Amino acid sequence: MLMAYVLLSLGAAVMIVPFLWMLLTSLKPATELVQFSFLPKQPTLENYRLVLTTSSFGRWYFNSLLIATISTLSVAFFDSLVGYTLNKFEFPGKNIIFLGILATLMVPTEMLIIPWYTMSVQWGWHQGAMQYWGIVFPGVITAVGIFLMRQFFDGVPNELLDAARMDGLHEFGIWWRVAMPLVKPALAALCIFNFIGNWNAYLWPLIIASARAYYTLPVGLSFFRGESTTQWEKIMTGASLATVPLLIVFIIFQRQIIKGIALTGLKG
């Protein structure tokens, strides 16, 4: 038991120390960065003022929040609807469609970048406000989410759905009002992980967003790194501010996150 506590403490320290380093570095003036001290000798909030007033940080923050929210709502709707259909209905080719969806999991994301970009350019999703859609569209529906939701709908009794049909409820109402409340923990976990993934996404937004006004937060922060100098204090400040929504999501939904990890582990 003692060894378990020691290992857990070491693991917690490995996870927490980089976060503390980032937070403390954001409070240091630029002159202290080369001294490699853990604690700031002259703590200051000047870095926060500079990041918030001399860059488009607020716009990047809004873009990330907008894209992560739209993507999460879309995944929650489409993944659960497709998963429910594949689990509760019988129709020709159902298994082939499901295997096709699973097959897409074997394709690395990097291989999809060029087709995504070509399609975005041909359809004008790389210009103006359409860049928002260009960033969002690869994540509006996910194979992982469909697979997870299909597995969890397996636990919804068919007798309950049949009773709803006998009461005259239409199929969409059965899915929304009967089946969905029974898979809330799995749906919450899917939404939380999808939001975090989109909030931290870097490669695709970097490629498709051609104007600074449409950068997401990770892409915007990368421009604090120049050819000759890197403004580490501003990068750490921006990264500290970027963790705020994730901390809020975790604090509010920590029970669902833990339950979701446990459920996905058992069902997967």
N, C-alpha and C positions, 0 to 999 in steps of 0.2 A: 504493500500500500504506500509506504514511504517513497519507494522508487517511482511509483506512478505520479505522486504529487511533485516530485523533483522534475520528472520529465515534462509534466504539464506546465510547471513554472518556467522551465527553460523554453518550451514552445511558446508560451505567452510572451516571454521577454523578447524572443526573436521577432514576434509579430508586432509588439508594441514599440520597441526601440526605434525602428525606422520612422514610425509615425511621429513619435516625440521629436526625433531629429528634424523632421520636416517642419513641425510646428515651431520649434525653437529657432530654427534657421530663419523662418519668416519674421521673427522678432529682432533679428540682428541687423545692424547697419552693414553696408557693403564692405567697409574696411575690416570688419571682424571675420569675414568669410574665410580668409586665408590663414586664420589663426587656429583653425580646427578645434576650437573649444566647444564643449557640448552645450554649456549654458551661455546665453548672451550676457556680456559684461555691461552693456548699456542697452537694455530692451527698448524697442521703439515700435510704434505703429505706422511709421512713415512709409514702409513698404506697402502696407494695405492702402494708404491714401494714394500712393503713386499708381498702384495697379488699378484702382477703381476710377481714377481721374485722368490718367494719361493713356489709357488703352480702351479698346471696345469690350472690356471684360463683361459689362452688364449685358451687352448684346449676345456675346458668346454664351453667357449663362442662360439667357432666355432661349437661345437656339437649342442648347442641349436639353433643357427642360421640356421644350415643345416636342422635340424629336423623340425623346425617351418616353414621354407620355403618350403620344400618338401611336408609337410602335407597340407599347404595352397594351393599350386598349384594343388595338387591332389584333394582336396575338391572342389576347384573352377571348375575343369574339370568334375569330376564324378557327383557331386551333381547337377550341372546345367544341365548336359546331361540327367541324370535320371529324374530330375524334368521336363525337357522339354518333354521327352518321355511320362511320365505319364500324362502330361497335354494336349498335342497336338495330341496324337495318340489313336486310339481305337483298342483294342485287347482283346481276352478272358483272364479273370483273372486280368485285370488291377486294379480293385478296391480291390481285395483280396491282391495283391502285395502291394498296397499302405497302406492298413490296417496293413499288416504284418510289413511294415517299421515303421509305427506309434507305433505299439505294442512294438517295441524294445526300445522306449523311456521310457516305464514303468519299464524296468529292470535296477536296480541300477548298476552303474559302478563297485562297489565293488564285485558284484556277478559274473562279467565277468572276474575278475582278474585270477581266477584259470583256467578256460578254455583257456584264452589267454596264460597263462604261460605254460600249458601242451602242447598246440599246438606249441608254440615257441621252447620248448625243443625237441619235437619229430622231428621238421623240422630244428633243428640246428640254430635257430635264436637267441640263447643266447651265441654264441661263436664268437670270432673274429670280423671282420668287419660286419658280419651279425647282430650284435647287433643293428646297426643303423636301419636296417629294422625291427628288433624286437620291437624297440621303436616306429617306425612310423606306422606300419601296422594297429593298432586299429583305427587310425584316418584318413586313406586314403579316407574314405567316411563316411558321417555322416547322420543320420536320420533327425536331425534338419535342416541341410542344404538342403536336398532333399525336405522336407516339405516347407521350405521357398521359394525355387526356383520354386517349382510347383505352389505355390500361386501367385508368381510374374509373371510367364509366362502366367497366366490367363489374364493379361492385354495386352498381345501382340495380335493384331487383326489377326484372321485366314485369312482374306481377303489378308493381306499383304504376308502371307506365301504362299497362293494359287497363288498370282501374281508372286512370285519368282519361284514357280514350273513351271508355264506357260512359264517363261523366260528360263527354262532349267536348273536351279540350282539344284544340287542334295541335298538330305535331310541333309547331314552333313554340307554342305555349307549354307543351309538355317538357320540351328541352329547357326552356327558360325558367319555368315556375316549379317543375318537379325535379328534373335531373340536376340542374346547375347548383341548387342549394346543397345537394348531397356531396358535391365534390369541391366545396369551398376551400378546404385546406390545400388541395393540390393546385387549384386555380390561383390561390394567393401566392403559393411558392413560385409558380410559373411566372406570374406577373412581377414579383420582386426580383427574381433572377434576370428576367428580360429587361427590366428597368435599369438594373445595375450594369448589365452588358452594354446597353445602348448609351448609357451615360458615359461609360469609359471608352466607347468605340473611337478608334483613331484612324486606321488605314483607309477605309472607304470614304469617310467624310473628308479626309485630306485630299483624296483623288478627285472627288466629284465637285467639291465646293471651290469655285473659282474666284469668288469675291470675299473679301474679309468680313463683310457684313453677314455672311452665311456660315462662317466658321463655327464649329462647335468648340466647347471649352478645351478639350485635349489638343485640338488643332491650333487654337489661338495661343495656348500657353507655349507651344513649341516655337513660336515666333519671338519669344524672349531670348532665344538662343541665336546669336548672330554668327557671322563668319569668323570674327576675331575674338569676340567676347561673349560670355554667357552670363546673363543676369540671374544667377541662381537664387538670389533673395526674392526676386519677383516670381520666378517659377515656383518656389516653395510657398510663397504667399498665395498664388493662384491655386496651387494644389490643395493648400489648407482650406481655402474657401470652397473648393470643388467637393470636398468630402462632407460638407455640411448636409446637403440633401440625403446623401447615403446614410449618414448617422441618424438623421431624422427617420428615414425609412426603416432602419434597423431597430431603433428604439420603439417605434410604434408597432412594427410587425415582427418583433423578435420571436414571439411564440409561433407565429405562422412559418417563419423561416426555419426554426428548429424542427417543427412538425413536418414541414415540407421536405426537409433533407431526410428525415427519418422515413417518410412515406415513399419518396422517390427511391430511396435505397432498397426498401422492401419490395416495391413493385417492379423496379427496374430489373 
